[in-house]
């Protein structure tokens, strides 16, 4: 199934508005443990249920994947991917750095994205061929050219199974970045990481992981804002990528040179 993603942007925005209203108006409620230091709140489930029900009514031919309850139906080549509260730990602690992230995936590639930051009053949108916007205003990546002038966001450190082993390259990467870039930031939300690269608030993101619900919306927003979004080997990012690396084009070469100095088993 092929479709012009721009025709679905209004529906996606409506779905995310429903989600953001729930996050702003409801307390986290009961917390469900999902693993080592990983959890979901009642709000996570309420948002996912509401968005899934809305999108199933509006676009029954499109599949739906949610972080909390998985794949509800496969659809016909198109897939909505939702992180109902990206930054659940921040949300639980009353930190405003959390987001609703809804992306549309076609052939393993993001073609539409909406990210709403409910406590910061910004909604990011993009569709293939339509540019990227923040609250309706066009946005573009920064023009920073040198790593020593760059703010680089990094993904969360690993928890759970084999966390110590998985964190060796992450910690080695942090060490290399600390010696080269202007500042390192860890915001605790992949959606915010990608949206702020798109908006030019940060200059690059390195996240040594990739889940579709985390990245589907942010990838297309960053790309439509002019960012290069790549896998760890420098190939174009897809839902099957191992990592998520986004930056303005002028920084990409130096960024990958730095990444190449970090052994995977560091």
Secondary structure, 3 states (H helix, E strand, C coil): CCCCHHHHHHHHHHHHHHHHHHHHHCCCCCEEEEECCEEEEHHHHHHHHHHHHHHHHHCCCEEEEECCCEEEEEECCEEEEEEEEECHHHHHCCCCCCEEEEEEEECCEEEEEEEEECCCCEEEEEECCCCEEECCEECCCCCCCCHHHCEEEECCCCCCCCHHHHHHHHHHHHHHHHHHCCEEECCCCHHHHHHHHHCCCCCEEEECCCCHHHHHHHHHHHHHCCEEEECCCCCECCCCCCCEEEEEHHHHHHHHHHHCCCCCCC
